[in-house]
Amino acid sequence: MSASKKKNTLRWILAFSTVLIIATGWYFPYIGFAVPVVMMTGMVGGFFSGRWICGNLCPRGSFFDKLISPIMPRRKVPAFLTRLPVRWLIFAGLMGFMIYRLSLDITSPAYWGSVFWLMCTATTAIGLIGSIFTNSRFWCSFCPVGTVGNSFGGGKKQPLINKEKCKGCEICAKECPMLLKPTDYLTEGKISNHDCIRCGACAAKCPVEAIKMSA
């Protein structure tokens, strides 16, 4: 099996794992502990590779890409939601609310699991509603985990774009789940937007191989 097929299979598994957690967490609250594990993995990884995990290993990102994207429009998210000050306020609000809820019963692991499950379910619902009006990666535009990757590692492992090879067909832009336009970065020679999730969709579809993912 090729690397691309393995990646695609993994992302389908991750997509359905999100469905599994949301569907069963009410009855089996301990499954909710998968949520902070995923969050911490994404945040720590964000310091070293920007939003790479968002585009390759995030279960919810895979859920939106594989199951939701085909039936949703491709409209830009309101600009104010993508501004870092707003995103950090959302980060503080969500983390603060979660910590408050956890503090209500610090002795019950089952209760903590149910809180993690509830946060995952509620934020996924917000993402689904937003997707109807914008695009499938609506939640990812201001996701707390993605905000960490944007702020601390967004300049690392940026995809390279060769302006000599590029023909300006913009097939890459049609493939980007974050609705970025790689041709906007031809002069720089790299896709420098910190919200690039390094998924490789643009590189895979470029007919002249003008885009290369950084190692």
Secondary structure, DSSP 8 states (H G I E B T S, - for coil): --HHHHHHHHHHHHHHHHHHHHHHTTT-GGGGGHHHHHHHHHHHHHHHHTTHHHHHT-HHHHHIIIIIGGGS------HHHHSHHHHHHHHHHHHHHHHHHHHT-TT-HHHHHHHHHHHHHHHHHHHHHHHHHS-TTTGGGT-HHHHHHHHHHTTSS--EE-TTT--S--HHHHH-TT---GGGGTTTTB---TT-----HHHHH-TT--EE---
